[in-house]
Amino acid sequence: MADQDDATLGFATRMSHHGRAGARVHGFVNPPVHRGSTVLFPDCESRKAAGKQRYEQVLTYGTAGGPTHHMLEDMIAEIEGGTRALIVGTGLAAVMVPLLAYLKAGDHCLMPDSVYGPARNLADGLMAGFRIETTYYDPLVDEAATRALIRPNTKVVYTESPGSHTFEVQDIPAIARAAHAAGAKVLMDNTWGFHNFQPFAHGVDVSIQALTKYAGGHSDILLGSVAVNTPEDWSIVKGAASQLGQFASPDDCWLCLRGLRTLPVRLKAQAENGLEVARWLEGRPEVLRLLHPALPSHPQHALYARDFAGACSLFGVVLQPRYSDADAEAVVDALSLFGIGASWGGYESLALPTAPSITRTATDPHDFGGPIIRLHIGLEDTADLIADLAQALDRLPR
Ligand SMILES: Cc1ncc(COP(=O)(O)O)c(C=O)c1O
């Protein structure tokens, strides 16, 4: 077994070797699943001693996590380039925990207008009820514009790059400079970037991942992670998660560990498939433009090229303005190899008309020029996917 902490090893090597050595049993390659609620101690003294280290990877009670959680925590911290990571039950829980950890009544939060919809629901729902005010901002703000949005009570600048459904790439280092100058924390939903965007090297304090997506990779688990890079931030997010009773199924953690072993090849293949399909779509007369940060035609391609080491296979297709939202739905309905459903990151392709899913209050949702279809490209043969898309687009009125 390779030294787990050898940072000179490549990503695929680390994904193959990390999170195994400490848990080898009877010579099997993979660790077992540890399920459990009660943890038994030999005596009261050792139970008290374990309780004093409750934020460490010490077994105290099931809700504090077991060995399967801890192995996945270490893997995610490694991928994100942070020091610690917390595993929670869903990606949305990973959004919620740090927001509620860093914000209290009377505080102000900044959220990009392109934020994942359920995060907006949280801000407008429970957070507003707790008297936490949220301002939605244009995701394309620079440092000066971020500074202008910050108030004395702004405690969190939330980011998500690229944005959900519309794929705006944010200038995270510039936003982080403005936030840190005012003493605010920078939270980022890094699910799209995964290991291709190193959050802590770009000024992020708390990185959120929906492990449900590529990490799980098979559309059969729900999990989230919250990664941090300082002991102070660890105490804050871990403390909030335990107050909120956050827990993840060890079976899902185990499946996620298994998914991570093949993630480097899956993600690379899917990213390549995605780019091939996107390039083909760019040449179609029914298409106005692609919302894919790795394409040179993307308005923030330069920021993407500066900050990201690669893409995933989720992007948007904007149809010509002469088409309606109903036309976009007809295209999606006509596809036979693309499933119609939420989420992404599995091995299978998905398509979703975007219009019903997006809310914009700080920017104009019509700025994109036409109806948008979000595509997630899986591991199928691209020739088949392209043929399927061609027959669906051919049905549109000329
Ligand atoms: C960008 C982003 N963040 C977070 C989530 C939430 O993940 P989960 O479905 O695991 O709650 C999603 C889900 O689609 C997402 O797209």
The ligand as a Gaussian input file, in Angstrom:
#p B3LYP/6-31G(d) Opt

LIG

0 1
 C      -25.115000      22.170000      -7.105000
 C      -25.846000      21.266000      -6.167000
 N      -25.595000      21.354000      -4.849000
 C      -26.227000      20.581000      -3.962000
 C      -27.166000      19.659000      -4.370000
 C      -27.893000      18.841000      -3.340000
 O      -27.518000      17.514000      -3.359000
 P      -28.473000      16.361000      -2.811000
 O      -29.345000      15.956000      -3.951000
 O      -27.533000      15.297000      -2.365000
 O      -29.249000      16.933000      -1.671000
 C      -27.464000      19.525000      -5.725000
 C      -28.467000      18.546000      -6.188000
 O      -28.874000      18.509000      -7.324000
 C      -26.788000      20.354000      -6.651000
 O      -27.048000      20.291000      -7.980000

